[in-house]
Amino acid sequence: MGFLPKPFPKSTSFLKEEKMAEAIHFQRVTIHLKNGTNLVLDLKPEDHQTVDSQITALQDVLADPESQEKVFQFRGIRGDSWIRIKEIVAFDAVPLIFTPAEREKAKAE
């Protein structure tokens, strides 16, 4: 009698169910200053689908010529930063997603 394979089960419950770590959405703003320094700030937006309100506020302040002597405050993930508007040459903002790795049980033991 030959070898007959068992039929494939209709249920996929035998597959190991993996838990996905929750993704952390943030927006990284790099501010380029006149002295050549780059200041990097991470912002946690209320909604990861839209631009953080602090970024749009910075755009508005930079567009206003009367705001050059003002100081702008960012409330980032790691704390507050104050930047003098007239020192800013340019800035860019990039949305990022951080997914923490699951710790292996073997390493914990």
Secondary structure, 3 states (H helix, E strand, C coil): CCCCCCCCCCCCCCCCCCCCCCCEEEEEEEEEECCCCEEEEEECCCCCCCCCHHHHHHHHHHHCHHHCCCEEEEEECCEEEEEEHHHEEEEEEEEEEECCCCCCHHHHC
